[in-house]
Amino acid sequence: EPDPDEYEVVPGRRATRRLKIAAYDFGRKWNILRRLSAHGCDVRVYPAFTPASELLATNPDGVFLSNGPGDPAPLTYAIENTRTIAESGTPLFGICLGHQILGLALGGRTFKLKFGHRGGNHPVKHLSTGKIEITSQNHGFAVDPDSLPADLEVTHRNLYDGTVEGLRSTTKPVFSVQY
């Protein structure tokens, strides 16, 4: 008989129990936390400077890297904490600034966009399905695809300028999107 505390993640299906998510707050929006909760997650928010060891000590089912403002490169504390979590094998996912921090933590570089991506209706292609997603964006930096190590796969591309909009690790339970 299956253990009720175990779960299997299947695309399009929810886990069989509420998942414990540790969320780094880099300037997150409340609605993101509400959406995670609506999808079966119990979310505990941690300040941006919290050591990775403190989050990992709670044995979360996953760690969330939130959105937030600005250039990710100077956030060395966040990059180091993200690298530690990725190396632990704990599932890790990020959006917006969290996506950029993840790219840096796993060996990539970021760059400043000439104009930035602002507003709604940005078309993004999900490369494995070919589907186009219409997204809302508000960022001035992007992950450099030429800097990514071999075990990071680009999963989404911006159809306006070709920039990286999503990543996933081929060796760890790690993924992110820019929007």
N, C-alpha and C positions, 0 to 999 in steps of 0.2 A: 504494500500500500504506500502511495507517495507521502512524503513528509510534507505537512501543510506549510512549513516554513520555507520550503524550497519553491522555486519558480522557474519557469522556462519562458524566455522572451521569444515570441513568435510574431513576426510582422503582422499588424492588424489585430492582434489579440492583446488583452491585458494580462498582467501577472495574476497569479492565483491568490496573492495577498498584497496588502499595501506595502510599497517599497520605501525604505528609509533613504532619503537623499540629503546629503550634506551640500549646502550651496554657499559658494564664495560670493560675497557681495562686493562687486566692483562698481556699483551704481545701478543695480537692478531695478526693474519696474515691478510693482506689486502684481500686475496681471499675470506675469510669468509664473509667479509662485502660486497664484490661484489656479492657473491652467495645470500646473504639475499636480496640485492637490486633486483637481477634478479628474485627472487621469490615474489616480490611485497611488499617489506619493505622499508620504509624510515628510515635509521639508523642514530642515533646521538650518537657519541662516547663520553664517559665520562672517565676522569682519574680514576684510581683504588681507590683513596682516597676520591672520591666525596661522600658526605653523601647521604644515601638512600632517605631522604626527598627531596633533590634537583631533583633526577630522578623522584620520584613519583609526584612531583609538576607539571611536564610536562604532566601528564596523559597519559603515553604511553600505547599502546596495549599490550606490553610485554617488559620484561627486559631480556637481554642476558648477560650471564657470559662467558667471552672469555677464550680461552686457554692462556697458559703462562708457564714460567719455575718454577721449584722448589717445595719445600715442602709447602703444603697449610696450615699446622697447625699454623705457626707463623703469618699468615695473619688475625689477629683478627679483624681488621677494615673491611675487606671484608666479613668475616664470620658474623659479627654483621649486616652489611648492607644487606646481603643476607637474614638473618633471618627476618629483618624488612620488606623487600619486599615480602617474602613468606607469612608473617602474614597479609599483606595488601590485599591479594587476587588478586594482579596483576599477570598475567601469567609470569612465570619465567622459563628460560631454560638455560642450560650450557653445555659446552663441555670441555673436558680435565681438565685443572686446575679448570675451572668453575664447572665441575662435582664434583670434590673433595671438593671444597669450599661449594657447595650445600649440599653434604653429611654431612659435619661438622656442617653447619648452622642448619640442621634439626635434629641433635642429634646423628649422627654417629661419627665414628673415622676413621682415615686413618693410613696406615702403609707403610714403605719403602719396596719396592720390592727388592729381592736379586739381580736381574740382570736388572730389568726394562723391559719395552716393547719398542722396537725400530724398526723402519722400516715399510715396507709394508707387505701385505699378512698375517695379523693376523686374524684368523677366530674367529668371534664373533657370538654367537647364539642369535637370537631374540626369547625370550622364549614364547611369546604369539602366534607366527606364526610358530615356528620351523625352520624358514629360517636361513641360514648361510650368514653372511655379511663378505666380505673380507675388512679389514680396514687397515688404516695407523695409526701408533701410535708412540709417543715419550714422555714417562713419566716414572718416577721412583717411584711413589706412587700410592696406590690404596685405595678404600673405603673398610672397614672391614664389611662384610655382617652380622656378628654376633652382631655388635654394632647398627644396624639400628632399629629405633622404628617401632612399628607395622603398622603405616600408611605410611611407605615407602616400595615400592615394587621393587625388583630387576627385571629389564626388559630384560637385556642382560648379557651374561656370556662369558668370554674369553675361547675358547676351548683348548688353550694351558695349562692354569693353573687354570681355574675355577674362576678367579677373577671377581669382579663386573665391568661390562662395561656400564651399564645403570640403571637408577633409575626413579621412578615416585612416586609422592604422590598420595594416594588414597583419600585424603581429600582436596587438593589444586591443582590449575592449575600449577603444577611444574613437570619438567622432565629434564633429563640430560643423556649424553653419554660420555664415557671416550675417545673416538677416534675422 
